[in-house]
Amino acid sequence: MSTSGPINLWTSSEHVSDYLERADQISHRTEGEAALTEFIPANTQRILDLGTGDGRLLALVRRQHPDTEAVAVDFSPAMLEAVRKRFAGDSRVTIVDHNMDSPLPALGKFDAVISSFAIHHLPHERKRALYAEIYRLLNAGGVLCNLEHVASPTQRLHEEFLQRIGFTVETEDPSNKLLDVETQLTWLREIGFADVDCQWKWRELALLTGRRS
């Protein structure tokens, strides 16, 4: 259903431009984003956005939590340029150039860690390690909200999903390293997250959440 190799096209400005041009047209995306915002604690003070892209999700969350500080992490030069433009002049947003293939740098503690269609680009063993790093970064009561591209249980369902979003098996992003929901929820529970669940799902788009007690 997707490559397990090291391919990652997100350093390509052409690949990024193509994605940003169609980002608003991704089926049901706004539903997933709206669901995510429901799980951000009302008393949130600091937010970490992993794989922020152009900052779309972070901006949405901060519209509902305008007094928060935020750290936005990405490694794509084109995405970093876009997110810096989005938050230009906002001193409460810190932008960090970091490839999540490597362990996260020292970033401090957070009340919410969010991510949107980014973690699935990591090899599976790195996904699990990142979830553990996120857990250690969260304050008590803090949440992880990962709006993610996940694997379908069958090849037929995967192909149907691709067709719905205008792709085929031949044209899908080779950077994808998709993993099923159940495995990821199990990891979160094993790491120590509480209230772990898939809160929303449409085909291969899913909102995975957990809370640090």
N, C-alpha and C positions, 0 to 999 in steps of 0.2 A: 504493500500500500504506500510505502514511502521509503526513501533511502535510509540506510543506517550508517552510511559513510560520513566523511568529514566535510562534505560540500556545504558551503554557506555563501549565498550570493549577496548578502546584505551589505557588503562593502562596495557593491556596484551601484553607482548613482542612477544608472538606467533602471535597474531592478527596483530601487527605492521609488523612483519617479512613477513607474508603472503601478506600483502598489498604492501610492498615495492618490493617484488619479482615480482609482476604483474603490478606495477605502469606504467611501460613503455608500457605495452600492452593494456591499457585502450583505447578503440576505440575513435578516434577523439580527444583525449586529447591534443595532440600537436597543433591541429587547434585552440582549445580554448585558449591555452596558448599564441600562436602567436597573436591571436586577442587581448588578454589582453594587451600585450606589446604596442600596438598601442595607448592606451589611457593614458599611463604614460606621464605626461607633460615633455617637453624637459628640463625645468629648475628645475626639481625635485632635492631636496637636501637631504630630509629625507624620508624614506620609513618604513612603519609598515606592517609586515606580520603576520596576525592572523591565528593561526593553521598552523604554518609553516611546520610541519612534519619534513622531513629530509632537508628542505631548498631548495627543487627543484625549486619552482617558484621564490623564492627570488633570487637565483643564476642566473636564466634566465633573470630576470629584471635587475639585476645589471651588467650583461654582456653588456647591452645596455646603462646603466647609471653607469659607473664604479667609478665615484667620489662621489657617494652617501654614506650617513650613513644609517644604517638600524637597526631596532629592530625586532627581531623574537620571537614570542610568541607561546608557546605550553605547554602542561601539561603532556604528555606521556613520561615516563622515557626513553623508547626505542627511541622515536623520538628525544628527547632532546640530547641523546647520539649521534644520527646520525647527527643532525644539528651542534652540537659542532665540530664533526669531519670534516664536510664539510667546516666550516668557521674557522678552527683552524689557528691561526696566523693572522687573519684579524681583526684588532682592530676597524674597522669601523662597525662591526656587533656586536650588543649586544643581547644576548639570555636571554629571561625572562621566567621563569617557572611560568605559571599561567593558571588556568582552567577558560575558558570563561563562565562557568556557573555563575561565580561571576563577578561583575563590574570590568572593566579594572583598573589597578593601574595607578598612575601618570606616564605617559610616554613622556610627551612633545607634541609638535606640529609636524604635518607631511604634506608633499606635496602629498603623495600617500599612501593609505591604500589598501593592496591587501590581498586576501584570496583565497585558492584553496581547494574545497571539504571539508570544515571544519565546517562552520556555520550551515549546515543542521543537525548537531548532537545536536544542542541546542533545548530546548523546544521553541515553537513558540513565547511565550511572551518574552522569553530571546533574541530571534533573533531580535525582534523589538527594545528592549532596547539597544542591542549592536549597531544596526544601528544608534541610536540616540547618543550613546557615540562616535562612529566613526565620526559623523558629527561635534561634538564639538572638536575633535582632529585635524581636518583638517584646514590648512591655507586657506585663500581666494584663490580660483582657484584650490584647492586641489581636488583629485579624490578618489572615492571608486571604486575598480575593484574586484568584487567577482565572481570568476569562481566556480559555484555552482552546486550541485546535487539537482534538483528540482523535484516536484511531476508531474507525468503525469495526464492529465485530466480524464483518464479512467483506470480501472484496466487492460483492455486488452493491452493498450499501455505500462503500467508499466511492465506487464509480458513480452512483446516483448523486451523492453529495457533490462530487466534482462537476457533474453536469449542471446541477442547480446553481453553482457559482461561476459557470462559464469556462470550465477547464475539462481536460481529459487526463487519463493516466499519463499520456505522453507529454502533456504540457503543464502538469502540476509542478509546484516549486520543489526542486530537488533538495532544497535545504531542509525540508520537513523530515522530522524523525518522530513520527506519531506514536503515541502510547495510549492504551485504553484507560478509561476512567477508573475502573475498579482497582487496577494496580496502583494508580496514583493516590487514590483515597486510602488504600491500605498503607502505603508509605507514610502518609500524613499522620495516620493514627499511630503507627509504630514510632514515629519521631516524637510524639507526645501531644500533638494537636488535639483539642477537644472540639466537639460539635462539628465534626468533619462531615461534609455532605457535598453532593452535586446539586446545587441549588437551582440550576436552570440548564436546559439542554435543547439544542435543535441540531439533529444529525451529528456532525462532527464538531460543533461549537458547544462548549460546556463551561459553566461557572463552578469552579471547585473552591470551597472555602474551609477554613479551619481557624480555631481560636487558641491562643495561649492562655491557659488558666492562670 
